[in-house]
C-alpha cells in the first residue's frame, strides 16, 4: 500500500472534533464513497480504500443513506432503448 500525506487546516480537526488518526480514516472513507458513487472504482476497491470489508462498507453506505447501486444515466438509457 502506498502512503500519501495530506495537509489539512488545523481548524478542520477542531470543527469535526476528530483526532488526526480519526480524520485520516474519515477522509479515506469519504474518498471511497465519492469514487464509488462516481463509478470510478468498484465496491470491492472502495471497501479496500476505506479499510473495510465489503459487508462493512455496505453497512456504512446504508448508515449514511448512500445509494448502494450506482446507475449511470447513459447506460440506463441505452439499456431501456434495447427493450
N, C-alpha and C positions, 0 to 999 in steps of 0.2 A: 504494500500500500504506500502511496506517496503522501508525504506530509506537506500541506500547503498552509502558509501563515497568512492570516487575515487581520488587518488592523481595524479596530472599531473605536468609535469615540467612547471615552470613559463614561459619559452620560448615558450611553445605551445600557451598560451593566446596571446602573442605578435605576433607570427607567423600567427595565424589565425585572429588576430585583433578582438577578442571576449572578452566580459566581462565574469566573471565566471558563471553567471546565463545563459548566451547565450551558453557557452560551454557545460554546463550540458544538455541543450536541444539538442544540436548538437550530443553529444555522445549518448543520448537516441535514436535519430533518426537513427544514423549510426548503432547502435547495432540492432535496429528493422529491418532495411533494410537487414543487413547481415544475421540475423537469419531467416528472411522470405525467402531470396534467397537460403539459405541452406536447407529449408524445415523443419526447427526445430520448427517453430511456424506458425500459420495461419495468414492470412491477418488481421483478426479481432484482434488477440492478438498483432500483430506487430503495428497496428494503436494505440491500447491502450498503448503499451510500449512507442511509440513516443509521446503520449499525444495528439493524433488527433482522429477525427472520420474516418471512412473507406474512405469516399469521399476525405477528405483532404490528407490521406495517399496515395491514388491512384494518386491524383494530384501531390503530391511530388515525387512519383516514376516516373511519366511521365516527370516532370520538370528535374529530374536527369537522364532521359533516362535509367531507370532501367526496365527490363522486368517485366511485371505485372504477367504473367502466368509463374510459375516455373515448369518445367517438368524434372523429374528425368529420366536420360537416361535408366536406368534399367527398370523402369516402362514402358517407351515408347517402349522399345524392346519387353517386354512381351505383351503389347497391340498389337503391329504390328504382333507378332508371332501368335496371335489368329485370325487374319484376313485372 
